[in-house]
Amino acid sequence: MDRPQPANFKKSNNHQLTDVRVILTKYFFHWPLFLLGLSLAFAGAYFYLQIANPVYEINASILVKDQKKSPQEKAALQELNQSASAGNAETEIEILRSKNIVSQVVDDLQLWTSYERSDGLKTEDLYETTPFKFNLLKTAGTLKKQNLEILIKDNRSFELQNENGDVQIFPFNKPVKSSLGSWMLTPTENIDQFIGSVITIHINNQEKVSNEYVKSLDAHLLDKAAPTIGLSITDEVTQRGKDFLNNIIKAYNSATSEEEKRTTKSTIDFIDKRLTSLTGELNSAEREVEGYRSSKGLTDISSQSKVYLENVQTNDGKLNEVNVQLNVIEGIERYVNSASGNQNSPATIGITDPALNSLIEKLSQLQLKRVALLATTPESNPIFEPINRQIKTTKVAIKETIYGIKSSLLNSKRELQAFNNKVESSIKDIPGQERQFVGMKRQQSIKENLYVYLLQKREELSLNYASTQIDARVVDQANVGDKKWPKTSFILAIAMILGLGLPFLIIYLRQAFSNTINERRDIENAVDVRVLGELSYEDLGKEIVVLDNTHHLVGEQFRSLRTNLHYLHDNKNGVGRVTLFTSSVPGEGKSFVSSNLAASLAASGRKTVILEMDLRKPKISKIFNLTTNHLGISEFLSSDLSVDKIIQPSGVNPDLYVVGSGHVPPNPSELLEKNRLNELISHLKDTYDDIIIDSPPLHLVTDAMIIAKFVDVSLYIIKQGHTGKSELSFIRRLQEDEKLPNMNIIFNGIKNGKYGYGYKYDNSYYDAGSLKPSFASSFRLFLSRF
């Protein structure tokens, strides 16, 4: 078994777990920000749930006639020429959602007008309890969106602010002229309940409202096995949604009923025209028979003539049916060859060919579907291409079928006429007068049979026209379903996502765009300078922390730094060690680190002196609570003052001394260039074990570079979250030019977990009770977590 692979895999997993822990720690440091975000988000969610008007789903369902599912009914309707009905549930859905029907309902219910009353931050829709109705008598151009603020004075008048800003009082039931046009308000039985209230009338463009309802109306098949269509819409006012769906069903039934009646009426009109023509022909045939009998004195016909007449009448009946079918076929042929798609469907009386009936029905359905789509879609839309293609294909199929049927009917007609000719030639012995009489009688019978047949069909269609059934049977009236919005669980989930996500985004963006050094690897990746030590941030209310925190994290870190400093110095000749502290910019903790390291060195028994050589902004004397009026370095460098005159005991340790800066000179850099500085350092090296120099920021002034030629070790302070990343290039140039001898870096002010770095630093191993942070320090730390 290969052991190295599992070991490497474990190391990789540990590294990934460490990265995850770093990320989590970085964000957990700002837990008050997340707590604030969650509190505000849940408060906002609660407030929204209190003022939001609930939106409910309103549902209804209808059962439509589907000819694809009921072939027997389809055949019966074809016999009565009711082929104009759409005949399938998919087409009915398009009709239900058509712009014409929706617009009709919007106008009938006046849904382009709404009434609201404000109750604090919440609004109440007064659809059911409105105190008045808005009646638009005459529009002034296109109706645009507009609001009217109506103050009800009493049950007879109301107050309105006109376009000029003047408040006017108008009576109810009287026309008012404004930019809308001419309108008036009609009070309802609820007017007394709203006296003194302000009602807002929202007026919208009818077409836009219709378009919105078309988009929001959902119509779909509930079951493919049964043509049941489900209708649903969402609305804040349940009664308005119920009224809308119920009126949609009513308007749909009315539209389909009118379409079926129109188609039936067209067939009746065709039969009426034919009957009118036949009435004249039949009357003429009867008068001709009557006149011939009278002129020839014929009173009886021989038995042979009777047999002939019966045969000829039977044959003529068949010939009559063929003629009728040919007449109908010619009508269908004209309908198919017509270029207009809006022509009424042809009568199919007497046509028994199922293929032709099916094709005519299919063509009628396609044309109705095309008409339904034209109600909501422009004719140039590509959706018409497949429908037009199907219509063209169906017409070609009908023409081919008609050609075959017409050929068959013409053949039958020729055979029937040939039979008549044969019978007539076989009875040449019948007297000419009787033969003429039989011919007249035959014509009369033909006209009479055709007249009776058409009259019967007309009565059947008239009964159907008078009792046309609706296409949609209501399965479920409009009813209120589940509440769609607001959903408490969803709102709370959104609040939690925002409450956690926004703080996360703030922290991420704040750190992503941060230009400060936050991690040790930022330093190590940019410069080839060793990081000698790391110092945690502790706000304990005092500057010298190593003496009172013998068992505290910061004290131990300074002791570790003191140990590392021993390895940097190589003092084989036994003279004092000179250590320079500098930084890039102010505020990086240079004075704090130098003073505490000096105190730590003194605590270990090393005689130490700290030089306050930041002559512009000295801080060391204040840290040790020493007077700033004492003679110091500026006086020494500018005179022949002895070294002993400027040295002061620190007051915190007998082995720790301080040389203050003295009075702030006008020319610090020129003073440091004098040879007196060398004399000072040489004298102190002979007297003290460690000389700690606190110098000014190196990127601002050159003082530290002047002092650097007298030191053994240079410690460059970088503070987490304060020192800019741009300073790393400056530090790199210092290292490359070797301007600071034996330069090392101290990473200062590491806040536990704030940047995901330093999370491993805590006081759990130490006696944290040696020095407690003050309330002000704790409060500042708490604020830093935001």
Legacy VTK file of the C-alpha trace (Angstrom):
# vtk DataFile Version 3.0
C-alpha trace
ASCII
DATASET POLYDATA
POINTS 786 float
0.000 0.000 0.000
1.267 3.455 -0.943
1.389 5.520 2.269
2.498 8.968 1.001
-0.713 9.559 -0.933
-3.034 9.398 2.089
-0.636 11.630 3.999
-0.668 14.254 1.267
-4.423 13.964 0.998
-4.784 14.550 4.723
-2.509 17.585 4.532
-4.586 19.024 1.707
-7.783 18.481 3.656
-6.290 20.138 6.716
-5.304 23.137 4.594
-8.837 23.368 3.184
-10.340 23.106 6.657
-7.988 25.837 7.852
-9.066 28.129 4.988
-12.716 27.499 5.797
-12.066 28.236 9.448
-10.261 31.451 8.539
-13.197 32.600 6.396
-15.775 31.706 9.049
-13.743 33.395 11.766
-13.405 36.565 9.683
-17.172 36.839 9.314
-18.017 35.633 12.828
-15.923 38.490 14.234
-18.618 40.849 12.935
-21.487 38.975 14.631
-23.081 42.232 15.901
-23.405 43.399 12.287
-25.155 40.145 11.369
-27.362 40.447 14.459
-28.248 44.020 13.487
-28.923 42.952 9.884
-31.203 40.116 11.008
-33.018 42.387 13.454
-33.660 45.055 10.820
-34.630 42.466 8.189
-37.111 40.676 10.456
-38.490 44.017 11.654
-38.972 45.054 8.026
-40.587 41.688 7.242
-42.978 42.053 10.187
-43.837 45.608 9.133
-44.430 44.494 5.536
-46.660 41.618 6.654
-48.715 44.080 8.680
-49.324 46.563 5.843
-49.367 44.243 2.805
-52.788 43.452 1.378
-53.207 39.694 0.902
-53.564 38.395 -2.645
-55.729 35.317 -3.199
-56.072 32.867 -6.066
-59.575 32.623 -7.532
-60.405 29.474 -9.501
-63.211 28.236 -11.734
-63.621 25.299 -14.101
-65.841 24.594 -17.110
-66.571 21.601 -19.321
-66.565 22.381 -23.045
-67.794 20.351 -26.004
-64.892 18.574 -27.593
-65.847 17.054 -30.952
-62.641 15.038 -30.933
-63.937 13.250 -27.829
-67.595 12.851 -29.014
-67.794 11.614 -32.652
-71.502 10.751 -32.447
-72.419 14.271 -31.449
-70.147 15.582 -34.190
-71.968 13.528 -36.820
-75.326 14.805 -35.622
-74.104 18.391 -35.726
-72.730 17.895 -39.195
-76.147 16.662 -40.367
-77.616 19.892 -38.966
-74.734 21.850 -40.471
-73.239 22.973 -37.125
-69.662 22.609 -38.288
-68.721 26.171 -37.423
-68.044 25.344 -33.773
-64.360 25.182 -32.888
-64.723 21.655 -31.650
-61.623 21.189 -29.388
-60.624 22.330 -25.902
-57.280 23.823 -26.982
-59.046 26.251 -29.310
-61.586 27.117 -26.620
-58.736 28.109 -24.279
-57.536 30.643 -26.856
-61.055 31.994 -27.217
-61.457 32.273 -23.433
-58.211 34.290 -23.200
-58.943 36.382 -26.282
-58.645 40.142 -26.087
-62.237 40.644 -27.252
-63.800 38.645 -24.422
-61.481 40.045 -21.718
-62.031 43.612 -22.914
-65.787 43.067 -22.833
-65.617 41.874 -19.210
-63.284 44.731 -18.215
-65.775 47.233 -19.652
-68.834 45.501 -18.185
-67.349 45.461 -14.676
-65.560 48.813 -15.172
-62.317 47.247 -13.953
-60.306 50.128 -15.368
-61.529 52.114 -12.368
-60.655 51.294 -8.736
-61.448 52.968 -5.425
-59.071 53.091 -2.434
-59.032 54.540 1.047
-55.802 55.033 3.021
-55.602 53.785 6.592
-52.190 54.931 7.776
-49.612 53.085 5.701
-52.166 50.515 4.617
-54.612 50.958 1.759
-58.082 49.431 1.487
-59.614 48.552 -1.870
-63.319 49.525 -1.871
-64.482 47.354 -4.776
-67.372 45.880 -2.770
-68.102 48.808 -0.457
-67.368 51.835 -2.623
-69.435 54.890 -1.548
-69.949 55.999 -5.160
-69.523 54.898 -8.751
-67.486 56.781 -11.338
-69.362 57.259 -14.617
-67.400 58.539 -17.602
-69.906 60.329 -19.799
-67.567 61.602 -22.508
-63.808 61.268 -22.853
-61.468 64.069 -23.825
-59.233 62.102 -26.173
-57.393 58.936 -25.147
-58.010 57.944 -21.544
-54.761 58.149 -19.580
-53.825 57.020 -16.112
-55.018 59.544 -13.565
-55.987 59.721 -9.878
-58.805 61.723 -8.338
-58.784 62.588 -4.631
-62.408 62.820 -3.533
-63.353 64.189 -0.098
-66.954 63.258 0.714
-68.561 66.259 2.387
-71.987 64.684 2.867
-74.344 62.365 1.007
-75.112 65.096 -1.536
-71.720 66.665 -2.376
-67.990 66.039 -2.543
-64.818 68.124 -2.649
-62.241 67.956 -5.452
-59.057 69.849 -6.235
-59.056 71.032 -9.858
-56.109 71.339 -12.264
-55.340 74.864 -11.019
-55.007 73.698 -7.424
-58.288 75.260 -6.323
-60.623 73.199 -4.163
-64.182 72.992 -5.485
-67.352 71.383 -4.203
-69.510 69.393 -6.642
-72.845 67.650 -6.176
-73.357 63.954 -6.776
-75.263 62.861 -9.888
-74.213 66.032 -11.729
-71.722 66.100 -14.643
-68.227 67.418 -13.913
-65.861 68.599 -16.638
-62.107 68.112 -16.281
-59.095 66.953 -18.302
-60.678 63.482 -18.350
-63.736 64.778 -20.116
-67.268 64.799 -18.759
-67.991 62.518 -15.786
-70.075 62.265 -12.651
-70.195 60.363 -9.369
-73.249 58.328 -8.424
-73.571 57.582 -4.689
-74.250 54.043 -3.496
-75.999 52.766 -0.377
-72.641 52.926 1.451
-72.235 56.701 1.113
-73.193 57.463 4.744
-70.365 55.296 6.072
-67.703 57.366 4.294
-68.709 60.951 5.046
-65.540 62.923 5.806
-63.296 60.270 4.197
-60.901 60.799 1.307
-61.407 58.278 -1.478
-58.837 57.900 -4.264
-60.199 56.965 -7.674
-57.562 55.277 -9.856
-58.473 55.637 -13.539
-56.486 53.665 -16.120
-56.537 53.164 -19.854
-59.031 50.401 -20.720
-56.756 48.759 -23.265
-53.815 48.585 -20.838
-56.022 47.104 -18.137
-57.368 44.555 -20.616
-53.832 43.591 -21.610
-52.895 43.109 -17.950
-55.902 40.868 -17.371
-55.085 38.851 -20.513
-51.588 38.240 -19.098
-52.816 37.390 -15.607
-55.689 35.104 -16.671
-54.544 31.485 -16.620
-56.547 28.952 -18.645
-55.374 25.355 -18.876
-56.649 21.819 -19.356
-57.323 20.105 -16.034
-57.634 16.665 -17.597
-56.691 15.656 -21.123
-59.141 12.741 -21.007
-62.043 15.155 -20.420
-62.236 18.625 -22.004
-62.306 20.427 -18.645
-60.682 23.859 -18.576
-59.458 25.456 -15.374
-59.476 29.238 -15.040
-57.549 31.116 -12.362
-56.539 34.668 -11.518
-55.032 36.415 -8.496
-56.539 39.488 -6.872
-56.477 41.389 -3.591
-60.272 41.600 -3.658
-61.737 38.111 -3.863
-65.153 39.291 -5.024
-63.614 41.178 -7.940
-61.732 38.054 -9.007
-64.886 35.936 -8.741
-66.903 38.462 -10.731
-64.194 38.545 -13.409
-64.070 34.755 -13.887
-67.856 34.329 -13.797
-68.270 37.067 -16.380
-65.511 35.554 -18.542
-67.493 32.296 -18.644
-70.703 34.201 -19.353
-69.102 36.240 -22.162
-67.550 33.086 -23.633
-70.886 31.262 -23.704
-72.558 34.282 -25.231
-69.883 34.585 -27.928
-69.939 30.875 -28.841
-73.741 30.824 -28.826
-73.894 33.804 -31.154
-71.369 32.166 -33.471
-73.382 28.924 -33.632
-76.591 30.860 -34.246
-74.923 32.850 -36.996
-73.808 29.651 -38.730
-77.234 28.039 -38.345
-78.904 31.177 -39.634
-76.730 31.138 -42.763
-77.908 27.582 -43.523
-81.562 28.530 -42.948
-81.143 31.488 -45.298
-79.757 29.162 -47.982
-82.763 26.814 -47.622
-85.175 29.772 -47.673
-83.766 30.967 -50.979
-84.037 27.476 -52.407
-87.612 27.071 -51.148
-88.621 30.390 -52.707
-87.276 29.257 -56.025
-88.929 25.799 -55.748
-92.297 27.313 -54.807
-92.522 29.086 -58.140
-91.308 26.041 -60.062
-93.774 23.728 -58.262
-96.692 26.085 -58.855
-95.793 26.310 -62.540
-95.595 22.488 -62.840
-98.976 22.042 -61.128
-100.641 24.639 -63.379
-99.152 22.949 -66.436
-100.540 19.522 -65.391
-103.880 21.068 -64.561
-104.057 22.895 -67.923
-103.014 19.838 -69.924
-105.647 17.657 -68.238
-108.261 20.283 -68.934
-107.269 20.829 -72.542
-107.008 17.140 -73.412
-109.918 15.876 -71.317
-107.769 13.260 -69.540
-109.517 11.762 -66.516
-107.660 8.427 -66.000
-104.395 6.754 -66.906
-104.015 3.133 -67.931
-102.439 0.606 -65.605
-99.380 0.358 -67.873
-98.940 4.098 -67.631
-99.238 3.804 -63.834
-96.437 1.247 -63.704
-94.332 3.421 -65.952
-95.069 6.419 -63.813
-94.108 4.576 -60.623
-90.831 3.413 -62.134
-90.048 6.755 -63.586
-90.940 8.512 -60.302
-88.657 6.176 -58.348
-85.869 6.785 -60.820
-86.566 10.504 -60.847
-86.404 10.552 -57.032
-82.938 9.157 -57.227
-82.083 11.588 -59.983
-83.417 14.420 -57.785
-81.152 13.387 -54.906
-78.211 13.341 -57.311
-79.097 16.833 -58.547
-79.389 18.116 -54.978
-76.025 16.624 -54.089
-74.504 18.121 -57.233
-75.973 21.496 -56.245
-74.475 21.207 -52.747
-71.153 20.014 -54.181
-71.039 23.081 -56.426
-71.681 25.291 -53.357
-68.821 23.620 -51.510
-66.629 24.029 -54.576
-67.352 27.771 -54.667
-66.613 28.036 -50.914
-63.240 26.291 -51.279
-62.249 28.320 -54.343
-63.183 31.566 -52.605
-60.128 33.670 -51.731
-61.813 35.124 -48.590
-61.513 33.118 -45.386
-64.459 34.860 -43.740
-67.223 33.295 -45.923
-69.873 31.281 -44.073
-69.465 27.517 -44.059
-71.416 25.788 -46.914
-74.475 23.626 -46.370
-73.742 19.878 -46.428
-77.321 18.646 -46.715
-77.506 15.290 -48.465
-73.744 14.750 -48.495
-73.104 11.381 -46.866
-69.421 11.024 -47.653
-67.681 10.983 -44.213
-64.303 12.023 -45.629
-65.731 15.208 -47.181
-67.702 16.054 -44.026
-64.574 15.552 -41.926
-62.480 17.780 -44.227
-65.117 20.540 -44.227
-65.303 20.389 -40.433
-61.510 20.527 -40.186
-61.380 23.557 -42.519
-64.072 25.300 -40.454
-62.161 24.623 -37.234
-58.898 25.943 -38.690
-60.586 29.119 -39.934
-62.255 29.672 -36.545
-58.934 29.156 -34.800
-57.389 31.698 -37.189
-60.179 34.182 -36.401
-59.671 33.604 -32.660
-55.943 34.271 -32.960
-56.606 37.413 -35.008
-58.373 38.802 -31.944
-55.095 38.881 -29.981
-52.339 38.568 -32.586
-51.506 40.588 -35.722
-51.825 38.694 -39.009
-48.120 39.203 -39.752
-47.157 37.047 -36.760
-45.300 33.839 -37.758
-47.810 31.829 -35.701
-50.244 32.089 -38.664
-47.868 30.260 -41.028
-48.720 26.686 -39.848
-52.450 27.510 -39.695
-52.455 29.015 -43.216
-50.489 26.013 -44.440
-53.027 23.601 -42.912
-55.924 25.562 -44.411
-54.313 25.419 -47.865
-53.621 21.672 -47.531
-57.174 21.004 -46.339
-58.643 22.934 -49.288
-56.536 20.890 -51.724
-57.793 17.675 -50.073
-61.414 18.920 -50.285
-61.002 19.731 -53.995
-59.645 16.244 -54.677
-62.489 14.645 -52.723
-65.080 16.847 -54.481
-63.632 15.854 -57.846
-64.139 12.170 -57.044
-67.638 12.663 -55.590
-68.706 14.914 -58.472
-67.468 12.381 -61.037
-69.410 9.640 -59.250
-72.570 11.761 -59.094
-72.315 12.672 -62.819
-71.947 8.999 -63.692
-75.001 8.187 -61.560
-76.938 10.985 -63.249
-76.058 9.691 -66.710
-77.106 6.162 -65.709
-80.429 7.362 -64.287
-81.131 9.459 -67.387
-80.227 6.487 -69.606
-82.665 4.329 -67.655
-85.402 6.901 -68.167
-84.655 7.030 -71.878
-84.797 3.249 -72.050
-88.149 3.089 -70.263
-89.591 5.832 -72.438
-88.516 4.078 -75.642
-90.005 0.778 -74.433
-93.512 2.203 -74.189
-93.829 3.913 -77.543
-97.235 2.405 -77.793
-98.424 4.774 -75.076
-100.343 7.576 -76.695
-98.428 10.769 -77.144
-100.888 12.685 -75.044
-100.495 10.337 -72.098
-96.709 10.357 -72.486
-96.717 14.166 -72.345
-98.965 14.047 -69.303
-96.622 11.643 -67.506
-93.672 13.940 -68.244
-95.488 16.896 -66.736
-96.515 14.810 -63.729
-92.930 13.672 -63.232
-91.659 17.259 -63.144
-94.324 18.139 -60.613
-93.318 15.196 -58.403
-89.637 16.136 -58.574
-90.327 19.673 -57.442
-92.726 18.491 -54.757
-90.308 15.946 -53.223
-87.445 18.446 -53.177
-89.685 21.093 -51.626
-90.840 18.744 -48.840
-87.265 17.623 -48.135
-85.944 21.193 -47.803
-88.941 22.278 -45.753
-88.309 19.449 -43.289
-84.651 20.407 -42.927
-85.565 24.034 -42.410
-87.849 23.135 -39.519
-85.136 21.034 -37.905
-82.619 23.888 -38.142
-85.170 26.425 -36.901
-85.737 24.326 -33.790
-81.996 24.068 -33.250
-81.563 27.825 -33.776
-84.234 28.555 -31.197
-82.697 26.193 -28.630
-78.946 26.558 -29.175
-77.170 25.070 -26.145
-74.159 26.714 -24.555
-70.760 25.214 -25.274
-69.372 25.595 -21.743
-70.940 23.826 -18.801
-69.842 25.295 -15.474
-68.238 22.613 -13.311
-67.151 24.956 -10.495
-68.263 28.537 -10.105
-65.524 31.033 -9.271
-64.284 30.317 -5.758
-61.504 31.593 -3.519
-58.429 29.397 -3.255
-55.205 29.688 -1.272
-53.569 32.955 -0.329
-50.806 33.568 -2.864
-49.161 36.586 -1.256
-47.732 37.449 1.150
-46.520 34.048 2.325
-45.119 34.399 5.819
-42.556 31.619 5.464
-41.270 33.037 2.178
-41.071 36.605 3.516
-39.207 35.393 6.612
-36.850 33.370 4.426
-36.158 36.447 2.289
-35.628 38.480 5.476
-33.128 35.915 6.740
-31.285 35.882 3.411
-31.135 39.686 3.363
-30.308 39.887 7.067
-27.327 37.587 6.591
-26.499 38.367 2.968
-26.262 42.160 3.191
-23.819 42.136 6.165
-21.855 39.422 4.381
-21.756 41.561 1.227
-20.763 44.650 3.206
-17.895 42.811 4.905
-16.814 41.186 1.654
-16.805 44.436 -0.317
-15.181 46.317 2.541
-12.318 43.824 2.657
-12.197 43.249 -1.103
-11.640 46.960 -1.710
-9.464 47.387 1.364
-5.987 48.723 0.546
-4.485 47.896 3.931
-2.332 44.992 5.063
-4.510 42.465 6.877
-2.528 39.231 6.885
1.081 38.183 7.379
1.158 36.592 3.947
0.426 40.032 2.429
3.855 41.048 3.759
5.679 37.842 2.932
4.357 37.773 -0.647
5.456 41.371 -1.315
8.845 41.822 0.417
11.803 39.591 1.197
12.039 40.756 4.807
11.602 38.472 7.795
8.665 39.062 10.130
10.341 38.977 13.534
7.165 38.875 15.586
3.450 39.456 15.787
1.678 41.535 18.437
-2.046 41.242 19.196
-4.288 44.248 19.662
-5.347 44.806 23.277
-7.203 47.912 24.421
-6.400 47.763 28.161
-6.494 51.499 28.835
-2.717 51.966 29.347
0.429 52.026 27.200
2.886 49.926 29.237
1.238 46.526 29.371
4.108 44.068 29.815
4.667 44.790 33.522
1.053 44.368 34.709
0.328 41.416 32.399
2.932 38.886 33.386
0.620 36.073 32.332
-1.145 37.792 29.479
-0.968 37.167 25.732
0.525 40.574 24.849
3.156 40.274 27.605
4.181 36.867 26.324
4.391 38.178 22.760
6.777 40.954 23.860
8.865 38.387 25.698
9.004 36.308 22.525
10.055 39.417 20.615
12.740 40.094 23.242
14.107 36.587 22.754
14.137 36.929 18.971
15.988 40.233 19.332
18.859 38.460 21.100
19.468 36.354 17.994
19.586 39.424 15.768
22.350 41.185 17.743
25.895 39.840 17.683
27.679 41.763 20.485
30.885 39.834 20.988
32.687 42.966 22.224
30.110 43.482 25.003
29.025 47.032 24.026
25.360 48.087 24.129
22.983 46.961 21.400
21.312 49.699 19.370
17.827 48.956 17.995
15.900 51.388 15.783
12.096 51.415 15.622
10.444 53.099 12.637
7.392 52.770 10.389
5.870 54.167 7.227
3.179 56.500 8.574
1.956 57.679 11.997
-0.404 55.522 14.061
1.258 52.162 13.459
2.224 51.685 17.146
5.921 52.432 16.831
6.177 54.230 20.194
3.980 51.607 21.910
6.124 48.713 20.681
9.460 50.392 21.419
8.463 51.426 24.954
7.023 48.008 25.859
9.992 46.142 24.388
12.319 48.418 26.379
10.313 47.665 29.539
10.520 43.945 28.767
14.301 44.133 28.285
14.651 45.995 31.590
12.474 43.424 33.319
14.930 40.711 32.219
17.771 42.546 34.035
19.258 44.377 31.075
20.070 48.032 31.633
18.059 49.758 28.940
17.582 53.296 27.746
14.956 54.458 25.248
15.630 57.528 23.081
12.690 59.718 22.091
14.102 60.727 18.708
10.801 61.594 17.038
11.631 65.252 17.554
8.502 66.440 15.710
5.789 64.503 17.556
7.332 62.906 20.653
5.260 60.333 22.574
7.658 58.372 24.778
7.656 60.883 27.653
3.867 60.849 27.757
3.833 57.054 27.780
6.043 57.012 30.902
4.235 60.020 32.424
7.419 62.141 32.382
7.555 65.898 32.168
8.056 67.311 28.696
9.996 70.317 30.034
13.067 68.276 30.911
16.216 68.802 28.868
16.418 66.338 26.042
17.969 65.335 22.749
17.295 68.644 20.956
19.135 70.570 23.688
21.993 68.051 23.662
22.441 68.217 19.902
22.332 71.991 19.803
24.751 72.642 22.739
27.623 71.136 24.709
25.289 69.722 27.349
26.497 66.491 29.002
24.658 63.192 28.459
23.879 62.743 32.147
21.788 65.940 32.128
19.254 64.517 29.678
18.793 61.000 31.095
15.710 60.368 33.283
14.613 57.283 35.182
11.499 55.743 33.660
9.685 55.265 36.941
8.514 51.774 35.972
11.763 49.811 36.392
15.128 50.771 37.954
16.961 49.371 34.919
14.937 51.392 32.411
15.823 54.997 31.538
14.432 57.544 29.146
16.072 60.280 27.088
13.327 62.679 26.053
13.220 64.726 22.872
13.318 68.031 24.683
11.772 71.067 23.100
10.538 70.661 19.521
13.233 72.204 17.298
12.553 74.025 14.016
15.200 71.946 12.171
15.167 68.317 13.463
16.939 66.807 10.443
19.818 69.332 10.587
20.317 68.636 14.290
20.519 64.891 13.692
23.189 65.430 11.012
25.569 66.868 13.642
28.375 64.765 15.110
26.839 65.152 18.559
24.426 62.305 17.746
27.394 59.933 17.298
28.798 61.081 20.654
25.426 60.412 22.312
25.058 56.900 20.887
28.690 55.992 21.691
28.362 57.174 25.302
25.120 55.239 25.806
26.580 52.065 24.270
29.309 52.124 26.868
26.810 52.562 29.709
23.696 50.544 28.746
23.057 47.031 27.503
20.277 48.078 25.104
19.612 51.402 23.422
16.086 51.593 21.967
15.478 54.420 19.478
11.953 55.604 18.702
12.238 57.459 15.353
9.739 59.323 13.124
7.844 57.608 10.278
10.386 56.957 7.538
8.054 57.568 4.581
7.288 61.090 5.811
10.673 62.392 7.001
14.267 61.286 6.568
15.221 61.360 10.279
15.209 57.584 10.709
17.560 57.160 7.734
20.024 59.610 9.316
19.914 57.673 12.593
20.139 54.275 10.848
23.948 54.501 10.338
24.443 54.269 14.134
22.189 51.252 14.814
22.679 47.488 14.744
19.110 46.306 14.092
16.154 48.078 12.438
12.629 47.010 13.341
9.974 48.222 10.903
6.434 48.390 12.355
3.423 47.410 10.199
-0.042 47.625 11.744
-2.882 45.357 10.643
-5.712 47.204 8.982
-3.812 50.514 9.086
-0.675 50.284 6.975
-1.474 50.539 3.279
-0.388 47.859 0.841
1.291 50.566 -1.212
3.864 50.919 1.596
5.179 47.431 0.847
6.845 48.665 -2.329
8.550 51.394 -0.268
9.760 48.781 2.242
11.011 46.616 -0.626
13.071 49.507 -2.006
14.537 50.133 1.468
15.575 46.490 1.659
17.041 46.435 -1.857
19.000 49.660 -1.216
20.063 48.425 2.270
19.234 51.789 3.807
18.224 50.202 7.119
20.760 47.794 8.642
19.555 44.298 9.540
15.922 45.250 8.860
13.113 43.089 10.260
9.355 43.606 10.444
7.020 43.529 13.440
3.358 42.883 12.558
1.442 44.903 15.131
-2.174 45.377 16.223
-3.538 42.000 15.121
-7.239 41.874 15.993
-8.376 38.389 16.787
-10.542 37.167 13.895
-11.441 40.543 12.379
-9.646 39.815 9.115
-9.720 36.032 9.485
-6.131 36.260 10.654
-5.012 35.989 14.226
-7.971 33.766 15.216
-5.488 31.442 16.944
-4.501 34.174 19.402
-6.434 34.054 22.666
-5.836 34.208 26.393
-7.266 30.804 27.207
-3.814 29.553 28.200
-3.006 32.601 30.307
-4.440 34.233 33.380
-6.708 36.715 31.710
-7.773 38.127 35.039
-4.493 39.935 35.657
-5.810 43.070 33.930
-9.384 43.590 32.795
-10.193 45.983 29.934
-12.255 49.023 30.866
-15.872 49.509 29.843
-14.824 52.143 27.291
-12.283 49.700 25.788
-14.836 46.922 25.645
-17.362 49.277 24.007
-14.806 50.371 21.393
-14.018 46.729 20.675
-17.734 46.027 20.299
-18.136 48.931 17.852
-15.164 47.667 15.834
-17.124 44.492 15.145
-19.573 46.402 12.941
LINES 1 787
786 0 1 2 3 4 5 6 7 8 9 10 11 12 13 14 15 16 17 18 19 20 21 22 23 24 25 26 27 28 29 30 31 32 33 34 35 36 37 38 39 40 41 42 43 44 45 46 47 48 49 50 51 52 53 54 55 56 57 58 59 60 61 62 63 64 65 66 67 68 69 70 71 72 73 74 75 76 77 78 79 80 81 82 83 84 85 86 87 88 89 90 91 92 93 94 95 96 97 98 99 100 101 102 103 104 105 106 107 108 109 110 111 112 113 114 115 116 117 118 119 120 121 122 123 124 125 126 127 128 129 130 131 132 133 134 135 136 137 138 139 140 141 142 143 144 145 146 147 148 149 150 151 152 153 154 155 156 157 158 159 160 161 162 163 164 165 166 167 168 169 170 171 172 173 174 175 176 177 178 179 180 181 182 183 184 185 186 187 188 189 190 191 192 193 194 195 196 197 198 199 200 201 202 203 204 205 206 207 208 209 210 211 212 213 214 215 216 217 218 219 220 221 222 223 224 225 226 227 228 229 230 231 232 233 234 235 236 237 238 239 240 241 242 243 244 245 246 247 248 249 250 251 252 253 254 255 256 257 258 259 260 261 262 263 264 265 266 267 268 269 270 271 272 273 274 275 276 277 278 279 280 281 282 283 284 285 286 287 288 289 290 291 292 293 294 295 296 297 298 299 300 301 302 303 304 305 306 307 308 309 310 311 312 313 314 315 316 317 318 319 320 321 322 323 324 325 326 327 328 329 330 331 332 333 334 335 336 337 338 339 340 341 342 343 344 345 346 347 348 349 350 351 352 353 354 355 356 357 358 359 360 361 362 363 364 365 366 367 368 369 370 371 372 373 374 375 376 377 378 379 380 381 382 383 384 385 386 387 388 389 390 391 392 393 394 395 396 397 398 399 400 401 402 403 404 405 406 407 408 409 410 411 412 413 414 415 416 417 418 419 420 421 422 423 424 425 426 427 428 429 430 431 432 433 434 435 436 437 438 439 440 441 442 443 444 445 446 447 448 449 450 451 452 453 454 455 456 457 458 459 460 461 462 463 464 465 466 467 468 469 470 471 472 473 474 475 476 477 478 479 480 481 482 483 484 485 486 487 488 489 490 491 492 493 494 495 496 497 498 499 500 501 502 503 504 505 506 507 508 509 510 511 512 513 514 515 516 517 518 519 520 521 522 523 524 525 526 527 528 529 530 531 532 533 534 535 536 537 538 539 540 541 542 543 544 545 546 547 548 549 550 551 552 553 554 555 556 557 558 559 560 561 562 563 564 565 566 567 568 569 570 571 572 573 574 575 576 577 578 579 580 581 582 583 584 585 586 587 588 589 590 591 592 593 594 595 596 597 598 599 600 601 602 603 604 605 606 607 608 609 610 611 612 613 614 615 616 617 618 619 620 621 622 623 624 625 626 627 628 629 630 631 632 633 634 635 636 637 638 639 640 641 642 643 644 645 646 647 648 649 650 651 652 653 654 655 656 657 658 659 660 661 662 663 664 665 666 667 668 669 670 671 672 673 674 675 676 677 678 679 680 681 682 683 684 685 686 687 688 689 690 691 692 693 694 695 696 697 698 699 700 701 702 703 704 705 706 707 708 709 710 711 712 713 714 715 716 717 718 719 720 721 722 723 724 725 726 727 728 729 730 731 732 733 734 735 736 737 738 739 740 741 742 743 744 745 746 747 748 749 750 751 752 753 754 755 756 757 758 759 760 761 762 763 764 765 766 767 768 769 770 771 772 773 774 775 776 777 778 779 780 781 782 783 784 785
